Amino acid sequence: MTIAQLTQQECETMLGNLPGWSLRSDGKAIERTFEFADFVRAFGFMSSVAILAEKQDHHPEWFNVYNKVEMTLTTHDAGGLSQRDATLAEAIEALL
Ligand SMILES: C[C@H](O)[C@H](O)[C@H]1CNC2=NC(N)=NC(=O)C2=N1
């Protein structure tokens, strides 16, 4: 499935609406680290994100150590950032 990449302007607008997220150095993904009180809360967050990801058919790349979750969003089918990344990031922020 071919999905359109965001334009430079759309990327800037997206990041302006997503404080805490930053653009990866190659410009093809956005990243954010989440920190929770303990592992159980971090894993509960990941479980909630997993349900969102399935609903949106759009999945994060992530790494968890104890209470920290490092998350990267990119659209593999687009080879970079797409509206799907913005939509998922906004839904994730709404969980906090
Ligand atoms: C067939 C394809 O794997 C699906 O359309 C979805 C699954 N989840 C996905 N997640 C992400 N991050 N990028 C994708 O391109 C993607 N594609």
The ligand as an ORCA input file, in Angstrom:
! r2SCAN-3c Opt
* xyz 0 1
  C       0.391     -4.395      5.658
  C       1.084     -3.437      6.601
  O       1.940     -4.138      7.446
  C       0.045     -2.745      7.463
  O      -0.718     -1.978      6.609
  C       0.635     -1.788      8.500
  C       0.981     -2.451      9.796
  N       1.509     -1.472     10.724
  C       2.329     -0.494     10.267
  N       3.000      0.280     11.129
  C       3.881      1.189     10.705
  N       4.562      1.937     11.590
  N       4.082      1.366      9.387
  C       3.434      0.682      8.427
  O       3.650      0.892      7.225
  C       2.475     -0.305      8.856
  N       1.746     -1.020      7.989
*
